[in-house]
Amino acid sequence: MNTAKNLRIVYMGTSEFSSKILEFLIQEGANVVGVVSQPDKPVGRKNILMNTPVKEVALANNIKVYLLNFCKFHLMLQKEH
């Protein structure tokens, strides 16, 4: 994975499966500079907003997170603070 260390990677994913791949890339020393994921969604009866698994991994590793928002026909990236 020497070539991945030279690349600047923006990772796109949301699911638990995707988070495992992101964790592997980080462990191997890949230069992940940002993550694009779906917005947080309400979960359970109380509709508590939960981060996506990929967002959790990114935040734990101090990686910038961008959330996808579909607004009419335009794809906008909105930086998560």
N, C-alpha and C positions, 0 to 999 in steps of 0.2 A: 504494500500500500504506500510505497514511497512517492508515487506520482500524486496521490490524493493530498499529501502534505503540501504540495506546490500549488494546488488548486484552491480557489476561494469558492466554497460551496454554499448555495442557498438551498436548503432542504425543504421539500414540500410533503406534508403528510398530516394526518389527524389521529388515526386509530392506534390501538395498543400495539398492533403488529408493526406499524410504522415507527413507533417510539423505540422498539427494540433495534431496528435498523439504525436509527439515529444514535442510540447508545453505543452500538458497535463502531460506527464511524468516529465518534468522539474518543472511544477507548483506543482506537487505532491511530489517533493523532491527526485525523483529517481536520482541515481548516474550515470548519462550519461557521460562516459569518452571519447567517440569518436563517430563520425558519418561517415558513408560510403555513398557516393552519386555518381551520374553520373557526368562526367565532364561538365563544363559550355558550353552552346551551343549558337550559334549566333541566334539572334531574329530580326525579322523585315527586312525591305528593306535595312537598313544600316548594317545588320549583326552584331549588337552590342552584345558582349558576356554578358550573364545574368547568375547570380548564380541561382542554383535550389532553390526552396522554403525551402527545408530541410537545405541546406547549409546556407541560410540567417538566419534561426532560430539558428543554431549551432553557427555561428559567433557572433550573438547578445548576446549569452550566454557564450561566451568564451570556447566553446567546440572544441576540435581538429577535423579537417575535413580531411577525406581521400577520394580521388577520384578513382573510378574504371576505369581501362584502360584495354581493351582487346587487347592483342598483340599476334597475331597468335593464338596459342592454350593455352596460359598461362594467368592466371588471376593475375594481379599485383596490389598491393595497393601502391599508390604514395601519400605521405604526402603533403598536401596543405600548403603553407607558408602564 
